[in-house]
Amino acid sequence: MLAFLGVGLASLAAKNVGSVKVIDGDSLMVGSTEVRLEGIDAPEYKQKCFDAKGKEYACGLKALDYMKKLVAQGNIDCKKITIDRYHRQVSVCYVNGKDINRAMVAAGWAVAYDRYDDSYVNDEKSAKKAERGIWQGKFMKPEIWRALHRRRK
């Protein structure tokens, strides 16, 4: 069930988890609306990273799994910021009032995408210092990974 509220910024709310599908670590389908999380960039679905011991692992899948755990915690409410060039709703999303954009960065499963928004830079610094998520080892920033893999097609 979706509700659109016309107060200030538009809000997209899913009253039950069944109407939310996690696409990857920074994208959701809320009903029929594709939502890109504002201010963060998570490893791509097929992206690999290296852990503290130098062993390769599927960090894109780890980010996806973490997002699924966050979404499963309750009702989703997304506050629309804008529409991007791919016609996705760019939003800050909350689960039971908790900012999941921030939670992804703080857990180390996304980086702060500070080109447009610096809201999560301190959360990234904290995750990096504590070596959480992708910060436990080596990884390529998702935007660089995308650019390199786009060229290979």
Protein Blocks (a to p, Z undefined) as FASTA:
>chain_A
ZZddfehjaddddfbfklpccfblmbccehjaccddehiacddfklccddfkopacdfkl
mmmmmmmmmmmnmccddddfbdcfkopacddddeehiafklmmmmnopaccdfklocklm
mmmmmmmmnopajllmccddfklmmmmmmmmZZ
